Amino acid sequence: MAELAMLRVFKHYPKNKIIFIAPLKALAKERIIDWKKRLEQGSLRKSVLELTGDVTPDLKALQKADVLITTPEKWDGISRNWQHRSYVAAVALVVIDEIHLLGQERGPVIEVIVSRMRYISEQTGNNVRFVGLSTALANAKDVADWMGIHRLGLYNFKPSVRPVPIKVFFEGFSEKHYCPRMGTMNRPAYKAIQTHSRAHPVLIFVSSRRQTRLTALDLIAMCASDQQEAAADGGVLEFKKPYLHMDSEEIAQISEFIKDENLKHTIQFGVGMHHAGLTEGDRKIVEELFVSKKIQVLVTTSTLAWGVNFPARLVIVKGTEFYDAKLKRYVDFPLTDLLQMIGRAGRPQFDDCGVACVFVAEEKKNFYKKFLYEPFPVESSLADQITDHINAEIASGTLQKFSHCIDYLTWTYFFRRLTKNPAFYGLKNDLMGNIADTINQYLKQLVQKTVDKLLRAKCIEFNKEDESLVPTTLGYLASFYYLSHETIQ
């Protein structure tokens, strides 16, 4: 079925390129592995190319490729100079995964990509089709309108609609401080495994590398403690490893290739760890052991929720907070991230049911129970990062006058939400005036602030007489090397 669907896609776009934009490198790598098997082999014979921060192919390879799999930032950097890159103008289909991330920190990049590709389509006359994939949205129609998707192409299912049924349990914890609260969650996590998934794969999501180690060691200790108690009641003490599903010789051989000492210890008991601090080799070993069900429990940081498609009957979300280094405090995971974690339970390819246990601070329990499956509207965060994106368009020659900048903003998702929810963006409508005039004045002020910042950073020159914008050498450098105007300044 999948190959038939792809054949139809390539029938529509025989000579044009297809771009798949994944928000994370891990997700891009998963697509690369899967699509190379599907597209490059068999009857299709279409070339698939990775274009990320880790991999930048040469110009010939980019021009020959049928499918490019890339991250938003990489495609933003590449497409900024689209007039001099023919393969950018040759794109006919853009598939964007996790497009609900529009409302988060990386949202402006996704927003700029779509706006630019639509602008390129209008300038070149080549029709570009967009496919956006996301969780359920309260304002899906706004996103569809901005992407140029008509009503017949919009499908917005309820969050509860999924191919594999899932049961979600919430448990509140009253400890005030973060670390003690995480510690008290370990025993309930162990009990959840015993209750819901004694013999099936288990994913435990935690917020930090340190928590992966502490959680894994605690699970092993509890398992040993239970066996000692059973022996004290008259049984024979013979320590078993219920989470390890291979013989001791095999795991001993595998552990010799593991560099991380903590992982080398926990893997002996069938409990793996997965986080960005591990070497790529260690991560690959853990992934293969978990997918092949040779180890039963995997304790991982939240980034895995967006990455590899692992089998898991039970998912435990151990805490809904993480430490934000910028804000220097603990903040809540976005609901979309939490949905991704829960969604890892009961994957269609591997299972027919799933269970998720969400451990939260007691005061937040009712909030998550009420709003987890009640989608929020996605707002734009472009205004916070507009300066660097405007500079990129000026450097590429797309924006040459002050008025062009205002026109450019009307292509964005930010503009559509500004007209629908002005108060969210700090726009106070004068009751005596016209809303259209108010929005126009707001956009002029925003562009003026942006131009002033770029002038201070010496990225542009501004002629007040004809309101023309000219990029400087520093402006070109900022755009080409993907630097912030603040760094340039």
C-alpha positions in Angstrom: 0.0 0.0 0.0 2.8 2.4 0.9 4.7 1.7 -2.3 1.5 2.2 -4.3 0.9 5.6 -2.6 4.5 6.7 -3.4 4.1 5.6 -7.0 1.1 8.0 -7.3 3.1 10.8 -5.7 6.0 10.4 -8.2 3.5 10.1 -11.1 2.3 13.7 -10.1 5.9 15.0 -9.7 8.0 13.0 -12.2 10.8 15.6 -12.6 10.4 17.8 -9.5 11.8 17.4 -6.0 10.0 16.4 -2.9 11.2 17.9 0.5 10.4 16.2 3.8 11.1 18.5 6.7 11.6 16.8 10.1 11.9 18.9 13.3 14.7 16.7 14.8 17.8 15.1 13.3 16.7 11.8 15.0 13.4 11.9 13.1 15.2 12.8 9.9 17.6 9.8 10.3 14.6 7.5 10.9 12.9 8.7 7.7 16.2 8.3 5.8 16.6 4.6 6.8 13.0 3.8 6.1 12.6 5.7 2.8 15.9 4.5 1.4 14.6 1.0 1.7 11.2 1.9 0.2 12.2 4.3 -2.6 15.7 3.4 -3.7 15.0 -0.3 -3.9 12.3 -2.1 -5.8 10.4 -0.5 -8.8 10.7 3.1 -7.8 14.4 3.7 -8.0 14.2 7.2 -6.6 17.2 8.8 -4.9 16.8 9.9 -1.3 19.3 12.4 0.2 19.8 13.7 3.8 20.4 17.4 4.2 21.0 18.2 7.9 23.7 19.9 10.1 25.6 16.6 10.1 25.3 15.9 6.4 25.7 18.4 3.5 25.9 16.8 0.1 27.6 18.4 -2.9 25.8 20.4 -5.5 25.6 17.6 -8.1 24.0 15.2 -5.6 21.4 17.9 -4.5 20.4 18.5 -8.1 20.0 14.8 -8.9 18.1 13.8 -5.7 14.4 13.1 -6.0 13.7 13.4 -2.3 15.5 15.6 0.3 15.0 14.9 4.0 16.1 17.9 6.0 15.6 19.9 9.2 13.8 23.3 9.3 17.0 25.3 10.1 19.0 23.6 7.3 16.3 24.2 4.7 15.8 27.8 5.9 19.6 28.4 5.4 19.6 26.7 2.0 16.4 28.4 0.6 17.4 31.9 1.7 19.5 32.2 -1.5 16.9 30.4 -3.7 17.5 32.6 -6.8 20.9 31.1 -7.2 20.0 27.5 -6.3 17.9 25.9 -9.0 17.1 22.8 -6.9 15.2 24.9 -4.4 12.9 26.4 -7.2 12.4 22.8 -8.5 10.6 21.7 -5.4 7.0 20.6 -6.1 5.9 18.9 -2.8 6.8 19.9 0.8 5.9 17.6 3.6 6.4 19.1 7.1 6.2 16.8 10.1 5.0 18.0 13.5 3.8 21.3 12.1 2.0 22.1 15.4 5.5 23.2 16.6 4.6 26.5 15.0 3.7 27.7 18.5 7.0 26.8 20.1 10.6 28.1 20.0 11.4 26.6 16.6 8.1 27.7 15.1 9.4 30.9 13.4 11.7 28.8 11.2 8.9 26.5 10.0 6.7 29.6 9.4 9.4 31.3 7.3 10.0 28.2 5.3 6.4 27.8 4.2 6.0 31.6 3.6 9.1 31.6 1.5 8.2 28.5 -0.5 4.8 30.0 -1.3 6.5 33.2 -2.4 8.9 31.2 -4.6 5.9 29.4 -6.1 4.3 32.7 -7.0 7.5 34.1 -8.5 8.4 31.1 -10.6 4.9 30.0 -11.6 5.7 26.4 -10.3 2.9 25.1 -8.2 4.1 23.9 -4.8 1.9 21.5 -2.8 2.2 21.4 1.0 1.4 18.5 3.4 1.4 19.3 7.1 1.3 16.5 9.7 0.5 17.4 13.3 -1.4 16.4 16.5 -5.1 17.6 16.7 -5.4 21.4 16.5 -8.1 23.7 17.8 -7.5 26.1 14.9 -6.5 23.7 12.2 -8.3 25.8 9.6 -6.0 28.8 10.2 -3.0 26.6 9.6 -4.5 25.1 6.4 -5.5 28.5 5.0 -2.0 29.8 5.6 -0.5 26.8 3.8 -2.9 27.2 0.9 -4.7 24.0 1.7 -8.4 24.0 0.8 -11.2 22.6 2.9 -11.2 19.2 1.0 -7.6 18.7 2.0 -8.0 19.4 5.7 -8.4 16.4 8.1 -8.4 17.2 11.8 -9.1 14.1 14.0 -9.7 14.1 17.7 -6.6 13.2 19.8 -8.4 10.1 21.1 -8.6 8.7 17.5 -5.7 6.3 17.1 -5.2 2.9 15.4 -4.3 1.2 18.7 -6.4 1.8 21.9 -4.6 3.2 24.9 -5.4 3.6 28.6 -4.0 6.6 30.3 -3.6 6.8 34.1 -2.6 9.9 36.1 -0.9 9.9 39.5 -0.2 13.0 41.6 2.8 13.5 43.9 2.8 16.1 46.7 6.5 16.6 47.3 7.3 20.3 46.7 10.9 20.0 45.4 11.8 18.4 42.1 14.5 15.9 43.1 12.7 14.3 46.1 9.5 14.2 43.9 11.4 12.3 41.2 12.7 9.9 43.8 9.3 9.0 45.2 8.1 8.2 41.6 10.4 5.2 41.3 8.4 2.8 43.4 5.1 3.6 41.6 7.0 3.2 38.3 8.2 -0.3 39.3 4.7 -1.3 40.4 3.2 0.0 37.1 5.6 -2.4 35.2 4.6 -5.3 37.5 0.9 -4.5 36.9 0.6 -3.5 33.3 3.7 -4.9 31.5 5.4 -7.8 33.2 6.6 -9.4 29.9 6.3 -6.5 27.4 8.6 -3.6 26.5 8.5 -0.5 28.8 9.6 3.0 28.0 10.2 5.4 30.9 10.6 9.1 30.0 12.6 11.3 32.4 13.8 14.9 32.0 17.6 14.6 32.4 20.6 12.3 31.9 21.0 12.1 35.7 17.5 10.9 36.1 18.0 8.1 33.5 20.8 6.7 35.7 19.0 7.2 39.1 15.8 5.6 37.7 17.5 2.6 36.1 19.5 1.9 39.3 16.4 2.2 41.5 14.4 -0.2 39.3 17.2 -2.8 39.6 17.5 -2.3 43.4 13.7 -2.7 43.8 13.7 -5.9 41.8 16.5 -7.3 44.0 14.7 -6.2 47.2 11.5 -8.0 46.2 13.4 -11.2 45.5 15.1 -11.0 48.9 11.7 -10.5 50.6 10.4 -13.5 48.8 13.4 -15.6 50.0 12.9 -14.4 53.5 9.3 -15.7 53.5 10.6 -19.2 53.0 11.7 -19.2 49.3 15.2 -19.9 47.9 17.3 -16.8 47.1 18.2 -17.1 43.5 18.6 -13.7 42.0 16.9 -13.5 38.6 16.9 -10.8 36.0 13.3 -10.5 34.8 14.0 -7.6 32.4 16.8 -9.4 30.6 15.8 -11.7 27.8 19.1 -13.2 26.6 21.7 -15.4 28.2 24.5 -14.1 30.3 27.2 -14.9 27.8 25.6 -12.9 25.0 25.1 -9.8 27.2 28.7 -10.1 28.5 30.0 -10.0 25.0 27.8 -7.0 24.0 28.7 -5.0 27.1 32.4 -5.1 26.1 31.5 -2.7 23.3 29.7 -0.3 25.6 31.8 2.8 26.7 29.5 4.3 29.3 30.1 2.6 32.7 26.6 3.2 34.1 25.0 1.7 30.9 27.4 -1.2 31.0 26.1 -2.0 34.5 22.4 -1.5 34.0 22.3 -3.4 30.7 23.3 -6.5 32.6 19.9 -6.5 34.3 17.9 -5.7 31.1 17.5 -2.0 31.9 18.8 0.3 29.2 19.5 4.1 29.2 19.2 6.5 26.3 20.2 10.1 26.2 22.3 12.6 24.2 25.4 12.1 26.5 25.9 8.6 25.2 28.2 7.9 22.2 26.4 7.0 19.0 27.7 3.5 19.3 26.2 3.0 22.8 22.9 4.5 21.7 22.7 2.1 18.7 23.5 -0.9 20.8 20.7 0.0 23.3 18.2 0.7 20.5 18.9 -2.6 18.8 18.6 -4.6 22.1 15.3 -2.8 22.9 13.7 -3.2 19.5 14.7 -6.9 19.4 13.1 -7.2 22.9 16.3 -8.6 24.5 16.1 -5.9 27.1 12.6 -5.0 28.4 13.0 -1.6 30.0 14.4 1.6 28.5 14.8 4.8 30.5 15.2 7.7 28.2 15.1 11.5 28.0 12.1 13.1 26.2 14.0 13.6 22.9 13.3 10.0 22.1 9.6 10.8 21.9 10.3 12.5 18.6 12.8 10.0 17.3 13.0 6.3 16.6 9.7 4.3 16.5 10.2 1.8 19.3 7.8 -0.9 20.5 6.3 -0.4 23.9 3.3 -1.8 25.7 3.7 0.6 28.6 4.9 4.2 28.7 5.7 5.9 32.0 6.2 9.7 32.0 8.1 10.3 35.2 7.4 13.9 35.8 6.2 16.6 33.4 8.9 19.2 34.0 12.4 19.9 32.8 15.1 22.4 33.7 15.3 25.3 31.2 18.8 26.6 31.2 17.8 29.9 29.6 15.1 30.6 32.3 17.2 28.9 35.0 14.2 27.1 36.5 12.0 24.1 36.0 9.2 24.5 33.4 6.5 22.2 32.1 6.8 20.2 29.0 4.5 21.5 26.2 1.3 19.4 25.9 2.4 18.4 22.4 5.6 16.8 23.8 3.6 15.0 26.4 1.2 13.7 23.8 4.2 12.4 21.8 5.5 10.5 24.8 2.1 9.0 25.6 1.7 8.1 21.9 4.7 5.8 22.0 2.6 3.3 23.9 0.9 0.7 21.7 2.5 1.3 18.3 0.5 -0.1 15.4 3.3 -2.2 13.9 4.1 -3.9 17.3 1.1 -4.1 19.6 -2.7 -4.2 19.8 -3.1 -2.1 23.0 -1.1 0.3 25.1 -1.0 1.8 28.6 0.5 5.1 29.7 1.1 6.2 33.3 1.7 10.0 33.7 3.3 11.0 37.1 2.8 14.7 37.8 2.9 17.2 40.7 -0.3 16.9 42.7 -1.5 20.5 41.9 -1.2 19.9 38.2 -3.0 16.5 38.0 -6.4 17.9 37.3 -5.1 20.3 34.6 -3.5 17.5 32.6 -6.5 15.3 33.0 -8.7 18.0 31.6 -6.6 19.6 28.9 -4.4 16.8 27.6 -6.9 15.7 25.0 -8.5 19.2 24.5 -6.4 20.8 21.7 -5.3 24.4 22.2 -5.1 26.9 19.3 -1.6 27.2 17.9 -0.3 30.8 17.9 2.7 32.3 16.1 6.0 33.2 17.8 7.5 34.8 14.7 7.5 38.3 16.1 10.2 37.4 18.7 12.6 36.3 15.9 11.5 38.5 13.0 14.7 40.6 12.8 17.0 37.8 11.6 14.5 36.5 9.1 13.9 40.0 7.7 17.6 40.4 7.3 17.9 37.1 5.4 15.2 38.3 3.0 16.9 41.6 2.5 20.2 39.9 1.9 18.7 37.6 -0.7 17.1 40.6 -2.5 13.5 39.6 -1.9 12.8 42.7 0.3 14.2 45.9 -1.2 11.9 48.5 0.4 10.2 49.2 3.7 6.8 48.5 2.2 8.1 45.1 0.9 8.7 44.1 4.6 5.0 44.8 5.4 3.9 42.9 2.4 6.2 40.0 3.4 4.5 39.8 6.8 1.1 39.3 5.2 2.4 35.9 3.9 3.0 34.6 7.4 1.0 32.6 9.8 1.7 35.4 12.3 -0.5 37.8 10.2 -3.4 35.4 10.1 -3.4 34.9 13.9 -2.9 38.6 14.4 -6.2 39.3 12.7 -8.0 36.5 14.6 -6.5 37.0 18.1 -5.0 40.5 18.2 -4.9 40.7 22.0 -2.5 37.7 22.2 0.1 39.8 20.3 -0.4 42.9 22.4 -2.5 44.7 19.8 -5.1 47.0 21.5 -7.8 48.0 19.1 -9.0 51.6 19.4 -12.8 51.3 19.4 -13.0 54.6 17.5 -10.8 53.3 14.7 -10.9 50.6 12.0 -9.3 47.2 12.9 -7.6 47.0 9.5 -5.9 50.4 10.1 -4.9 49.4 13.6 -3.3 46.2 12.3 -1.5 48.1 9.5 -0.1 50.6 12.0 1.0 47.7 14.2 2.9 46.1 11.3 4.5 49.4 10.4 5.8 49.8 14.0 7.0 46.2 14.1 8.9 46.6 10.8 10.4 50.0 12.0 11.7 48.3 15.2 13.2 45.6 13.0 14.9 48.0 10.6 16.3 50.0 13.6 17.8 46.9 15.1 19.4 45.9 11.8 20.8 49.4 11.3 22.3 49.3 14.8 23.9 46.0 13.9 25.2 47.5 10.6 23.5 44.7 8.7 21.6 47.0 6.3 21.6 50.6 5.0 18.3 52.5 4.9 17.6 55.4 2.5 14.8 57.5 4.0 14.0 59.3 0.7 12.9 56.2 -1.2 12.7 53.9 1.8 15.1 51.4 0.1 16.9 48.7 2.1 20.4 47.7 1.1 22.2 44.7 2.7 25.8 45.3 3.9 28.7 42.8 4.0 27.8 42.1 7.6 24.2 41.5 6.6 25.3 39.0 4.0 27.5 37.2 6.5 24.7 37.0 9.1 22.3 35.4 6.5 24.9 33.1 4.9 26.3 31.7 8.1 23.0 31.7 9.9 24.1 34.2 12.6 22.0 36.4 14.7 22.1 40.2 14.2 23.0 40.4 17.9 26.1 38.3 17.3 27.1 40.5 14.4 26.6 43.6 16.5 
